[in-house]
Amino acid sequence: MSAGDACMMRTYAESEGRLQAVDGLQSGCWIRMVNPSPEEIVNICQRSDVPLNFMSDPLDEHERARFESDNGT
């Protein structure tokens, strides 16, 4: 992987009503990843306890936005 292909990851958390950059993962943080490799996606999912499909489905060019409901609610 060349330097231009490297994944950039930053984490942010709410503080005083604003998003602030934080070091590492913490509960409720927002993770921003740019150009992650499949291995990096798996790694962050494992570290953050986020299901893999939450990260991989949006990267699928054939995936479309939708919502689901149960029992008409």
ZIKA-V190130 format. One record per backbone hydrogen bond with DSSP energy under -1.0 kcal/mol. NH is the residue of the N-H (numbers start at 1). CO is the residue of the C=O. If there is no record, write none. Layout:
nh: <NH;NH>
co: <CO;CO>
This chain:
nh: <5;8;10;12;13;15;18;20;22;29;30;32;34;41;42;43;44;45;46;47;48;49;50;54;55;56;57;59;60;63;73>
co: <2;34;32;30;20;18;15;13;11;26;12;10;8;37;38;39;40;41;42;43;44;45;45;51;52;52;53;56;57;60;70>
